[in-house]
Amino acid sequence: MEMLFRSVVGKLWMTIIALFALVLTIFSLLIVQSFDTYYLRKQTDDLRALAERLSASLDEEQDKRQMVELATKLGSVYRTGLLVVDEQSRLITQSPDKSILPHVDADELLRHPQLPLEEALSGAHPEPTRMIFHSESSNGNDRTQILAVTVPLVIGAGQTGAIVMYQALEDFNGTVAEVRKLIFVVGVLGFISTTVFAFFLSSRITFPLRQMKQTAHRIAEGDFHAEIPIRTSDEIGELASSFNTMASRLDGLVHAVSREKEQLASVLRSMVDGVIMIDAEGRIAVTNPPAEQFLRDWEYEQNSVPSPIFSLYQRVLESEYEVTEDIPLQGRIWSVVVAPLYVKEHIGGAVAVLRDMTKERKLDKLRKDFVANVSHELRTPLSMLQGYSEAIVDDIAATPEEHKELAKIIYDESVRMTKLVNELLDLARMEAGHVELQREQVTIRPYFERIQRKFANIARERSIALQLEMKTPVEEAWFDPDRMEQVLTNLIDNALRHTPAHGTVKLSVRGEGPLIEVSDTGSGIPQEDLPFVFERFYKADKARTRGRAGTGLGLGIAKNIIEAHGGTITVHSKPGEGTTFTIKLSS
């Protein structure tokens, strides 16, 4: 029921019923009032005129008593009571047949305070009076309503009196009751017919509205092809037509937005750079796959902006300008560009574009290091060759021994230059994929014992313990012994050069690979340099002192040789704890 009253049908029905009830009530009151006024006034005027004519007739008649008796008889026929009183208000005569008259006692009527008897006895003609009398009966307390008229009367010579004529208002009240009953019946029939009409009308009016509601629900659920069937050409039909047009345009707009969203998503997915959209609350709203991978690598929680990016985001909010900065994180370098997003001329967030610049920065560093190292490595021996050659040409050396010493230095520097050029050529050929391997079945223990003996004297001279640890069940391995010796020679030589006196360098062979490790207790490699150790011209101690530092090409050559074998070489180091190179060959 509550739902009915809340609906359009219920509201329209209640409005029509209320309007009908209001009109019926006003009409009933007006018709009853009009009926009451008209018939009561007519009855009053007739009764008054009758009393006046009777009084005038009695004034002209000689035999007043006979005339009064005749009048009372005639009044009884018309259900009109007649009383004649003298000037002392004593009853002279009254209507003889009381059975057809109103049930009113004559004495009680004459004593009624509303009866203007004194005015009539004084010669006035008062207005008719409506009076109510109560009497006991078998049916209870009866209520009798009468209309009384009092007029003066000349009884005889020098004697006056008054005529009181009265009629019951029962007929009038009965008529009014019948009218009210008729109005009630009309009201009930009107209520029923109005209800049926209201429901019919409201149903006809609200049917298109219900269709609009159902269609709106379908559109809200995503069915943008829903349409309202138009059956009328009135305002509701025009509304339905406008609604269908709106739904059609909304469908086209949604498809356009979906296409743009898919295109944007495709662009974001195809981008190598990571894209993160940050909303006004500082939370991640949209990311593309590279950005998600970056966030997983950084081990940040979902929807949580990494603190380095969040600081840039705050700077964008403060300055309202694009911010660009390189962020080093977990051994990598990220170039981050954060640009503001505007919503109605206000910043509603920002877009951060992340690019892994480690390789580019590494290549840039390698380029700079390559130029510096090659310049240094070539300039030093060339300068020495030039200087000692000039000394020989200018006969600075006085003795044959001095000539021989200068020639020896020139020879050593030319050998050094030749070694540098050969290593550069070897590295270039290896990086181009032209590595020639002569693999053979090598017995492991004698091979590694020979490598240990090769560096035993050097280690002893530097007070360094050179250890060999064999923990492998494998007796033979398949590799190029010369190339592998080149790798191990480079690694052990580096370890001896970077390990202080009384330190330890260990050559370990373990596992079924086997797994080869070269570890030392030297100074170690800084964490920021670990990604570059296998690049050309890298030098762990950053020193260019001739005699101790190498060319910086050995680890690059070693990596290419191991990869040519189908294996891997990795490094683990902590400053102050030493360095470990691990070689894993493919079986």
Secondary structure, DSSP 8 states (H G I E B T S, - for coil): -HHHHHSHHHHHHHHHHHHHHHHHHHHHHHHHHHHHHHHHHHHHHHHHHHHHHHHHHHHH-S-HHHHHHHHHHHHHHTTEEEEEEETT--EEEE-S--TTS-S--HHHHHH-TT--HHHHHTT-----EEEEEEEEETTEEEEEEEEEEEEEEEEETTEEEEEEEEEESHHHHHHHHHHHHHHHHHHHHHHHHHHHHHHHHHHHHHHHHHHHHHHHHHHHTT-TT--------SHHHHHHHHHHHHHHHHHHHHHHHHHHHHHHHHHHHH-SSEEEEEETTS-EEEE-HHHHHHHHHHT--TT---HHHHHHHHHHHHH-S-EEEEEEETTEEEEEEEEEEEETTEEEEEEEEEEE-HHHHHHHHHHHHHHHHHHHHHHHHHHHHHHHHHHHHTT---SHHHHHHHHHHHHHHHHHHHHHHHHHHHHHHHHTT------EEEEHHHHHHHHHHHHHHHHHHTT-EEEEEEE-S--EEEE-HHHHHHHHHHHHHHHHHTS-TT-EEEEEEETTTTEEEEEE-S----GGGGGGTTSTT--TT----BTTB--S-HHHHHHHHHHHTT-EEEEEEETTTEEEEEEE---
